[in-house]
Amino acid sequence: MPPPKDVVKIAIQMVGAIPQLIELQQSKPLASVLKDVCDAWSLPNAERYALQYADGRQTYITESNRRDIKNGSILRLTTSPDQEAQRLYTGIQSKNVDVKTDSLKKLAGLSQDVTFAQEFISRNGLKQIYSIVEEGNDTGEMLAHTLKAFTELMEHDFVSWENLSTVFIKKIVSYVNMNAVDASIQQLSLSILENMVPTSRLLFELVKKEVTLDRLLTHLQATNAELQLKAMALLIALLLSATDAERREMMDYLREKNLRQFIHKNIIHSSEPLGDEMAHYLYVLQSVSLNLCEHRMKTSMDPYSQEQRDLLQSLRQTAFESESEVPTGSFSTERRRSLCAKEFRKLGFMFVLENSSREDKHECPFARSSIQLTLILCEILHIGEPCSETAQAFYPMFFGQDHFFEELFCICIQLVNKTWKEMRATQEDFDKVMQVVREQITRTLSLKPTSLELFKTRVNALNYSEILKLRQTERLHQEETLAVPVLELREKLKPELLELIRQQRLLHLCEGTLFRKISSRRRQDKLWYCRLSPNHKVLHYGDVEEGVQSPPIESLPEKIPVADMKMLLVGKECPHTKEKSSGKQNKDVLELAFSIVHDMEEYCLNFIAPTRYEFCLWTDGLNVLLGKEMTSERTQTDLDVLLSMELKLRLLDLENVSIPDNPPPVPKPPSNLNFCYDFSHAEQ
């Protein structure tokens, strides 16, 4: 007989004692459970003890989280959080260096637990941390443990970052600016400043003043990948917290220092693979830089602006300087005006150099094309849109030069003229041409060219004839699949292929995925891994360190039996998207959020998928485990691909044979059935 829902079978360990195997009644007060455990080991003062997970993060068991305990969990009897907090609070004030260092090391580990952190902070423990940093001159192991403990304690949001003293902040800054200091201390210091910057304008200004861009660039050029990552994180935090004017000033300075070229050469094309977090920072840097064009994108032409008039005159002179060898200065004022007006009209309706010999009806309208192309590029590059909190998609070629948008425009405006010629277009075909150009650009960008030169080669190779071929292939494929016999065959093939997709989804869950926890204050915090057991009966999950790719299932301490899973929530329905206090939620995060409701609909395991692809595979796989239909857009895409391949194989012998919409008529039966073959006359 399986145990009741409110009873779990667990093991409890204690150093120097034989483990106890007990049935934990969840309805029984935790204090009574501890009393029974202590009595079994003849331990007095049960109130001084607590239960803690023996593996993983070693979280303390409380009344609020006890329902997370699963059958087979291994717990450990240890000192209660309040007793441990008091002991370490005393230990970090010890005059004995070894005792103090050991206490700080233990504090750094235990501070991840919210119950312990609350107890330690309630004893004014952070004040002691401040004192160690502000008054100490140590830059070794003791300081590293102190900064780590401080970081973990602040993660729980019990104390505002604005409460930090200027002395403390400047001390942290000094570690960033020092040359002869351990890299781990600089990493922790950079991380602390990164957390600090978005919380208030005052802290942003202080950090921006004390940590120069030159210093951050020095750290970015370090060979230590983790130090490089933390420096990039702080740079991005400063850029996102800056005003538009400050951001533009910072980006101009970084351009002078050739930051993009350094990133292109030493980070993107490094021998080491690019991590997810660095990929996100590069995406943000690209987005922030391109969004500097937003103001110009939204600025209308002002006929009274002398600056804009001068720019137009400069464009006219550049365009038509070769058309006449006679200097305009020898013309009368009226003649000059007439010539300028003619040239501006010509400039507005043609591409200046190549099209000058064509008939008017085939001239490409240069000014109109330029305006429309600019809008197309702004849409494709998402200029003016807020940065995503999780996106990692950036264009490597963006970091290859300082004037990316302008260079891209120059390539694409030539493409407009080339495509206009290939289509033999007239003024009435303008929208059609621009649709083709948009398709040429988006198809080429999807190939992720590493340089503008490669982009130019590929986009020019994708001429109008190639676009027509691609469209025709896609149209023929669609027409093929709409024939009645083919539709009937599709329906017969669907169940088998859907089962194949189900198996692939479950296999992906068995391989597992690395997820990141996202808080309201920081973009991304700690890493955790989740995977399905090979027998598809248990979900295993647990925290992992940075750099771990595929941890063994045995190293993931937390479990959820598939039988206990009740439902799947996505998007705004998820509790962790409702918990955010910031109000306005990033659309990107909502599209990646999902939760598993388990244990009588009381508890949820919350996820933020790293990509939309992972979101689709995980939600599909979880729906399969729940016995429900797969609902993601990826299911339909995969099904279409598999159906297309299977249909092509089945219809291979019918190539160039038209398939009738209706089956041929069945002939009338014969007048008699006397036409059987007599085998008795067969050859002997």
C-alpha positions in Angstrom: 0.0 0.0 0.0 1.4 3.4 -0.9 1.8 5.9 2.0 -1.0 8.5 2.4 -0.4 11.9 0.7 0.4 13.6 4.0 3.1 11.0 4.9 6.6 10.8 3.4 9.3 8.2 4.1 12.6 9.9 4.8 16.0 9.3 6.3 17.6 11.6 8.9 21.3 11.7 9.5 23.5 13.0 12.3 27.3 12.9 12.6 28.4 10.0 14.7 24.9 8.4 14.9 23.0 5.6 13.1 20.5 7.2 10.6 16.8 7.1 11.5 14.3 6.0 8.9 10.9 7.6 9.7 7.5 8.3 8.3 7.1 12.1 8.4 3.5 13.1 9.0 3.1 16.5 7.3 0.2 17.4 9.5 2.3 17.0 12.6 4.0 20.3 13.9 7.7 20.4 13.0 8.6 21.1 16.6 7.0 17.8 17.6 8.8 16.0 14.8 12.1 17.4 16.0 11.3 16.4 19.6 10.8 12.8 18.5 14.0 12.7 16.4 16.1 14.2 19.3 14.5 11.8 21.8 15.5 8.8 19.6 19.1 10.0 19.9 18.7 11.1 23.5 19.4 14.7 22.7 18.1 17.4 25.1 16.9 20.9 24.1 15.2 19.9 20.8 14.4 23.6 20.2 18.1 24.2 19.4 18.0 21.8 16.4 16.6 21.9 12.9 16.3 19.6 9.9 18.2 20.4 6.8 18.6 18.8 3.4 21.8 16.7 3.3 22.5 17.3 -0.4 22.3 20.2 -2.7 21.9 23.7 -1.2 21.2 22.2 2.3 18.1 24.3 2.8 16.6 24.4 6.3 13.2 22.7 6.7 10.5 25.1 7.9 6.7 24.9 8.1 6.5 26.9 4.9 8.7 24.6 2.8 8.2 21.2 4.4 5.7 20.2 1.7 8.6 20.1 -0.7 10.0 17.0 1.1 9.6 14.0 -1.2 9.7 10.3 -0.5 13.3 9.1 -0.2 14.7 12.5 0.8 17.7 12.5 3.1 17.7 15.1 5.8 20.3 16.0 8.5 19.8 17.1 12.1 21.8 20.2 12.6 22.0 23.4 14.7 18.9 25.5 14.3 19.2 28.7 12.1 18.9 31.1 15.1 21.6 29.2 17.0 23.9 29.0 14.0 23.3 32.7 13.1 24.3 33.7 16.7 27.4 31.5 16.6 28.6 32.9 13.3 27.7 36.4 14.3 30.1 36.0 17.3 32.6 34.1 15.2 33.1 36.9 12.6 34.0 39.3 15.4 36.7 37.0 16.8 40.2 38.3 17.1 41.5 34.9 16.1 42.1 35.2 12.3 41.5 31.5 11.7 38.2 31.5 13.6 37.1 34.6 11.8 38.0 33.3 8.4 36.3 29.9 9.1 33.1 31.7 10.3 33.0 33.9 7.2 33.4 30.9 5.0 30.5 29.1 6.7 28.5 32.3 6.6 29.0 32.6 2.8 27.6 29.1 2.4 24.6 29.3 4.8 23.5 32.8 3.6 21.9 31.3 0.5 19.2 29.9 2.9 16.5 32.5 3.4 15.7 31.3 7.0 19.3 31.6 8.1 19.7 34.9 6.3 16.7 36.3 8.1 18.1 35.3 11.5 21.5 36.7 10.8 20.3 40.0 9.4 17.9 40.4 12.4 21.0 40.3 14.7 22.4 43.3 12.7 24.8 40.9 11.1 25.2 43.1 8.0 26.7 45.9 10.1 29.5 43.5 11.0 30.0 42.7 7.3 30.2 46.4 6.6 32.8 46.9 9.3 35.0 44.1 8.0 35.0 45.7 4.5 35.3 49.3 5.6 37.9 48.9 8.3 39.9 46.0 7.0 42.9 46.0 4.7 42.8 42.3 3.9 42.6 41.4 0.2 42.8 37.6 0.5 40.6 34.7 1.5 38.9 36.4 4.3 37.7 39.3 2.1 36.5 36.9 -0.6 34.3 35.0 1.9 33.1 38.4 3.3 32.0 39.7 -0.1 30.4 36.3 -1.0 28.4 36.3 2.2 27.3 39.9 1.6 26.2 39.1 -1.9 24.2 36.1 -0.8 22.5 38.0 2.1 21.5 40.9 -0.2 20.0 38.4 -2.7 17.0 37.9 -0.3 16.0 41.6 -0.6 15.5 42.1 3.1 17.7 45.2 3.0 17.8 48.0 0.4 21.0 48.7 -1.5 20.4 52.4 -0.9 21.2 51.8 2.8 24.9 51.2 1.9 27.3 53.8 3.1 29.5 55.8 0.7 32.6 54.4 2.5 31.5 50.9 1.9 30.7 51.5 -1.8 34.1 53.3 -2.4 35.9 50.3 -0.7 34.2 47.9 -3.2 35.1 50.3 -6.0 38.7 50.3 -4.8 38.9 46.5 -5.3 37.7 46.9 -8.9 40.3 49.6 -9.5 43.2 47.8 -7.9 45.8 46.0 -10.1 47.3 43.7 -7.5 44.2 41.9 -6.1 42.8 38.4 -6.5 40.6 37.9 -9.5 37.8 36.3 -7.3 37.6 39.5 -5.2 37.3 41.7 -8.4 34.6 39.4 -9.8 32.6 39.7 -6.6 33.1 43.4 -6.4 32.0 43.9 -10.0 28.9 41.7 -9.3 28.0 43.8 -6.2 28.3 47.1 -8.2 26.2 45.6 -11.0 23.4 44.8 -8.5 23.7 48.3 -7.0 23.5 50.4 -10.2 19.9 49.8 -11.2 18.5 50.4 -7.7 18.8 54.2 -7.5 20.0 57.2 -9.5 22.4 58.2 -6.7 24.1 54.8 -6.7 24.4 54.9 -10.5 26.1 58.3 -10.5 28.5 57.2 -7.8 29.5 54.0 -9.5 29.8 55.7 -12.9 32.0 58.4 -11.4 34.3 56.0 -9.5 34.6 53.1 -12.0 35.7 54.6 -15.3 35.0 53.1 -18.7 38.8 52.7 -19.2 38.9 50.5 -16.1 36.0 48.3 -17.3 37.7 48.0 -20.7 40.9 46.8 -18.9 38.9 44.1 -17.2 37.2 43.2 -20.5 40.6 42.6 -22.0 41.5 40.2 -19.2 42.2 36.5 -20.1 40.0 35.4 -17.1 36.6 34.7 -18.8 34.6 35.1 -15.5 36.2 38.5 -14.8 35.5 39.5 -18.4 31.9 38.5 -18.0 31.4 40.4 -14.8 33.0 43.5 -16.3 30.6 43.3 -19.3 27.7 42.8 -16.9 28.5 46.1 -15.0 29.0 47.9 -18.3 25.6 46.8 -19.5 24.0 47.8 -16.1 25.5 51.3 -16.5 24.3 51.7 -20.0 20.7 50.5 -19.2 20.5 52.9 -16.2 21.9 55.9 -18.0 19.9 58.7 -19.5 19.8 59.0 -23.3 22.4 61.7 -23.3 24.7 59.8 -20.9 24.2 56.6 -22.9 25.2 58.3 -26.2 28.2 59.9 -24.5 29.3 56.5 -23.2 28.8 54.8 -26.5 30.8 57.5 -28.3 33.7 57.0 -25.9 33.5 53.2 -26.3 33.6 53.7 -30.1 36.7 55.8 -29.8 38.3 52.9 -27.8 37.4 50.4 -30.6 35.3 48.3 -28.2 33.3 46.7 -31.0 36.4 45.5 -32.9 37.8 44.1 -29.7 34.6 42.2 -29.0 34.5 40.9 -32.6 38.0 39.7 -32.5 38.6 38.5 -28.9 35.1 37.5 -27.6 32.9 36.5 -30.6 35.8 34.8 -32.5 37.6 33.5 -29.3 38.7 29.9 -29.2 36.4 29.5 -26.2 32.7 29.0 -26.8 30.4 32.0 -26.1 28.3 31.4 -23.0 24.6 32.3 -22.8 25.1 35.2 -20.5 27.8 36.8 -22.6 25.6 36.3 -25.7 22.8 38.1 -23.9 25.1 41.0 -23.0 26.3 41.3 -26.6 22.6 41.4 -27.7 21.9 44.2 -25.2 25.0 46.1 -26.3 23.8 45.8 -29.9 20.3 46.8 -29.0 21.4 49.8 -26.9 23.7 51.0 -29.7 21.1 50.7 -32.5 18.4 52.4 -30.3 20.6 55.5 -30.4 19.1 55.9 -33.9 15.6 56.0 -32.6 15.5 59.8 -32.2 16.6 60.3 -35.8 14.1 57.6 -36.9 11.2 59.6 -35.4 12.4 63.0 -36.5 10.5 64.5 -39.4 12.1 66.6 -42.1 12.1 70.3 -41.2 12.1 72.5 -44.2 13.3 75.4 -42.1 16.3 73.6 -40.7 19.5 75.0 -42.2 21.5 71.9 -41.2 19.1 69.6 -43.1 19.0 71.9 -46.1 22.8 71.8 -46.2 22.8 68.0 -46.1 20.4 67.9 -49.0 22.5 70.3 -51.0 25.5 68.2 -50.3 23.7 65.1 -51.5 22.6 66.9 -54.7 26.1 68.1 -55.4 27.6 64.6 -54.8 24.9 63.0 -57.1 25.2 65.4 -60.0 28.8 66.7 -59.9 29.8 64.5 -62.9 26.8 65.5 -65.1 28.1 69.0 -66.1 31.6 70.3 -66.5 30.3 73.8 -66.4 30.5 75.4 -62.9 27.1 76.5 -61.7 28.8 79.8 -60.6 28.7 81.0 -64.2 24.9 80.6 -64.4 22.5 83.3 -63.5 20.6 83.1 -60.2 17.4 82.1 -62.1 19.3 79.4 -64.1 20.9 78.0 -61.0 17.5 77.7 -59.3 16.0 76.0 -62.3 18.9 73.5 -62.5 18.7 72.8 -58.7 15.0 72.2 -58.9 15.4 69.8 -61.9 18.1 67.9 -60.1 16.1 67.6 -56.9 13.1 66.3 -58.9 15.4 63.8 -60.5 16.9 62.9 -57.2 13.5 62.2 -55.8 12.5 59.7 -58.5 15.6 57.8 -59.4 18.8 56.1 -58.3 21.3 58.7 -59.3 24.2 57.1 -61.1 23.0 53.9 -62.7 19.6 54.9 -63.7 20.4 58.2 -65.5 20.1 56.7 -68.9 16.8 54.9 -68.4 13.4 55.9 -69.6 11.4 57.8 -66.9 8.9 55.0 -66.4 11.6 52.6 -65.3 13.5 55.0 -63.0 14.0 53.9 -59.4 12.8 56.6 -57.0 15.9 57.1 -54.9 14.5 59.4 -52.2 11.3 57.3 -51.7 13.3 54.1 -51.8 15.8 55.4 -49.2 13.0 56.4 -46.8 11.2 53.1 -47.2 14.4 51.1 -46.9 15.3 53.0 -43.7 12.0 52.0 -42.2 12.4 48.4 -43.3 15.9 48.2 -41.7 14.6 49.8 -38.5 11.8 47.2 -38.2 14.2 44.3 -39.0 16.7 45.5 -36.4 14.0 46.3 -33.8 15.2 49.9 -33.4 13.1 51.7 -30.8 12.0 48.5 -29.1 13.0 47.8 -25.4 15.7 45.2 -24.7 14.6 41.7 -24.0 15.6 40.3 -20.6 16.6 36.9 -22.0 17.3 37.2 -25.7 20.7 36.1 -27.0 20.4 36.7 -30.7 22.9 39.3 -32.0 24.5 39.8 -35.4 28.3 39.1 -35.3 28.8 41.5 -38.2 27.4 44.4 -36.0 30.6 44.3 -34.0 32.8 44.4 -37.1 32.6 48.2 -37.7 31.4 51.3 -35.9 28.9 52.6 -38.4 26.9 49.4 -38.9 23.5 50.8 -39.8 25.0 53.3 -42.3 27.1 50.6 -43.9 24.2 48.2 -44.0 22.0 50.9 -45.6 24.6 51.5 -48.3 24.7 47.8 -49.3 20.9 47.5 -49.2 20.1 50.7 -51.2 22.3 49.3 -54.0 20.3 46.1 -53.6 17.1 48.1 -54.1 18.4 49.4 -57.4 19.7 46.0 -58.5 16.3 44.4 -57.7 14.4 47.2 -59.4 16.4 46.5 -62.6 15.9 42.8 -62.4 12.1 43.2 -61.9 12.0 45.8 -64.8 9.8 47.7 -62.3 7.9 50.9 -62.9 6.5 53.4 -60.3 3.4 51.3 -59.8 5.6 48.3 -58.7 7.3 50.2 -55.9 5.6 48.3 -53.0 6.3 44.9 -54.8 10.0 45.7 -55.1 10.3 46.7 -51.5 8.6 43.5 -50.4 11.2 41.5 -52.4 14.0 43.6 -50.9 12.7 43.0 -47.4 12.6 39.2 -48.1 16.1 39.3 -49.5 17.4 41.1 -46.4 15.6 38.9 -43.8 16.5 35.6 -45.6 20.2 36.7 -45.6 20.3 37.9 -42.0 18.8 34.6 -40.9 22.0 32.9 -42.1 24.0 35.0 -39.5 26.8 36.3 -41.8 29.9 37.1 -39.8 30.8 40.2 -41.7 29.2 42.9 -43.9 31.2 41.7 -46.9 29.8 38.2 -46.5 26.3 39.7 -46.1 26.8 41.7 -49.3 27.9 38.6 -51.2 25.0 36.5 -50.0 22.3 39.1 -50.4 23.4 39.9 -53.9 23.4 36.2 -54.8 19.8 36.1 -53.6 18.5 37.9 -56.7 15.0 38.3 -57.9 15.1 35.0 -59.9 16.2 33.1 -56.8 13.4 34.7 -54.7 10.9 33.7 -57.4 12.3 30.1 -57.3 12.0 30.0 -53.6 8.4 31.3 -53.7 7.5 28.9 -56.4 8.9 26.0 -54.5 7.0 27.0 -51.4 3.8 27.5 -53.5 4.1 24.2 -55.3 4.7 22.4 -52.0 1.5 24.1 -50.7 -0.5 23.2 -53.8 0.7 19.6 -53.6 -0.3 19.2 -50.0 -3.8 20.6 -50.8 -4.9 17.9 -53.2 -7.7 15.8 -51.8 -5.8 12.4 -52.0 -2.7 14.0 -50.5 -4.8 15.5 -47.6 -6.3 12.0 -46.9 -2.8 10.5 -46.9 -1.6 13.3 -44.5 -4.4 12.5 -42.1 -3.4 8.8 -42.1 0.2 9.6 -41.5 -0.4 12.1 -38.7 -0.9 9.7 -35.7 2.4 7.9 -36.4 4.3 11.1 -36.8 2.8 12.8 -33.8 3.9 9.8 -31.7 7.4 10.3 -33.1 7.3 13.9 -32.0 6.1 12.8 -28.5 9.0 10.5 -28.2 11.4 13.2 -29.3 10.0 15.6 -26.7 10.3 13.0 -23.9 13.9 12.3 -25.0 14.7 16.0 -24.8 13.3 16.1 -21.3 15.5 13.1 -20.4 18.6 14.9 -21.7 17.6 17.9 -19.5 18.0 21.7 -19.8 19.9 24.4 -17.9 17.6 27.1 -16.6 18.2 30.4 -15.0 16.4 32.0 -12.1 15.3 35.6 -12.8 14.6 38.0 -10.0 12.9 41.4 -10.1 16.2 43.1 -9.3 18.7 41.2 -11.4 18.3 39.9 -14.9 19.5 36.4 -14.2 20.7 34.8 -11.0 21.6 31.3 -10.2 21.6 28.3 -12.5 19.5 25.1 -12.1 19.1 22.0 -14.1 16.0 19.8 -14.7 15.7 16.5 -16.4 13.3 13.6 -16.7 14.3 10.1 -15.5 14.8 7.5 -18.2 11.6 5.6 -17.1 9.6 8.9 -17.5 8.4 8.6 -13.9 10.3 11.4 -12.0 11.5 14.9 -12.7 14.9 15.5 -11.1 16.2 19.1 -10.5 18.7 21.1 -8.5 21.0 24.0 -8.5 24.3 23.8 -10.5 27.4 25.9 -10.8 28.3 28.0 -13.9 29.9 25.9 -16.6 28.2 22.6 -15.8 26.6 21.4 -19.0 24.9 18.1 -18.3 25.0 17.0 -14.6 24.3 13.4 -13.8 20.8 12.7 -12.6 22.2 11.5 -9.3 23.6 15.0 -8.5 20.1 16.6 -8.7 18.7 16.3 -5.2 15.1 17.5 -5.8 12.4 15.3 -7.2 8.8 15.5 -8.4 7.0 12.2 -9.3 5.2 12.6 -12.6 2.2 11.0 -10.9 2.0 14.1 -8.6 1.9 16.6 -11.5 -1.5 18.1 -11.8 -1.4 20.7 -14.5 0.8 23.0 -16.6 0.6 26.8 -16.5 2.2 29.1 -19.0 2.7 32.9 -19.4 0.6 35.2 -17.2 -1.0 32.2 -15.4 2.4 31.3 -13.8 2.8 32.4 -10.1 6.3 33.6 -10.6 5.2 36.1 -13.2 2.4 37.3 -10.9 4.8 37.7 -7.9 6.9 40.4 -9.7 6.3 43.7 -8.0 7.5 45.8 -10.9 4.1 45.8 -12.5 5.0 46.1 -16.2 6.3 42.7 -17.3 8.7 42.1 -20.1 6.8 40.4 -22.9 9.8 38.2 -23.6 9.8 36.7 -20.1 6.1 36.0 -20.2 6.5 34.1 -23.5 9.1 31.9 -21.8 7.5 31.2 -18.4 5.8 28.0 -17.5 5.0 26.2 -14.2 4.3 22.6 -13.1 1.5 22.4 -10.4 2.0 19.4 -8.2 0.9 18.0 -4.8 -2.8 18.7 -4.7 -2.4 22.0 -6.6 -0.6 23.6 -3.7 3.0 23.9 -5.0 4.6 24.9 -8.3 7.9 24.4 -9.9 8.6 27.5 -11.9 10.6 27.8 -15.1 11.9 30.5 -17.4 13.0 28.8 -20.6 16.3 30.0 -22.1 14.8 30.2 -25.6 11.4 29.9 -27.2 12.6 26.6 -28.7 13.2 25.1 -25.3 9.9 26.5 -24.1 8.1 24.6 -26.8 9.9 21.3 -26.2 9.4 21.4 -22.5 5.7 22.4 -22.5 5.1 19.8 -25.2 6.9 17.1 -23.2 5.1 18.0 -19.9 1.8 17.9 -21.7 2.7 14.4 -23.0 3.5 13.3 -19.4 0.1 14.8 -18.3 -1.7 12.9 -21.1 -2.7 16.0 -23.0 -2.2 17.3 -26.5 1.0 19.1 -27.5 0.0 22.7 -28.1 3.2 24.6 -29.0 3.8 26.2 -32.4 6.9 24.0 -32.7 4.7 20.9 -32.8 2.9 22.1 -35.9 6.2 23.1 -37.5 7.8 19.7 -36.8 4.7 17.9 -37.9 4.6 19.9 -41.2 8.3 19.1 -41.8 7.9 15.4 -41.1 4.7 15.2 -43.2 6.4 17.0 -46.1 9.3 14.6 -46.0 7.1 11.5 -45.7 4.8 12.7 -48.5 7.7 13.4 -50.8 9.0 9.9 -50.3 5.6 8.3 -50.8 4.9 10.4 -53.9 8.4 10.0 -55.4 7.1 7.8 -58.2 4.4 10.3 -59.1 6.7 13.1 -59.9 5.4 15.2 -62.8 2.1 13.2 -62.7 -0.9 15.3 -61.9 -2.9 14.0 -59.0 -6.7 14.3 -59.7 -8.9 15.9 -57.0 -11.4 13.0 -57.3 -10.7 9.2 -57.7 -11.4 7.7 -61.1 -14.9 6.2 -61.5 -15.2 2.5 -60.7 -16.1 0.5 -63.9 -19.4 -1.4 -64.1 -19.2 -5.1 -63.2 -18.8 -7.6 -66.1 -21.8 -9.5 -67.5 -20.4 -12.8 -66.3 -17.4 -14.0 -64.2 -16.4 -16.9 -66.5 -12.8 -15.7 -67.0 -10.8 -17.8 -64.5 -7.6 -19.3 -65.7 -7.4 -23.1 -66.0 -4.1 -24.2 -64.5 -4.6 -27.8 -65.6 -3.4 -26.9 -69.1 -0.2 -25.3 -67.8 3.0 -26.5 -69.3 4.3 -29.8 -67.9 
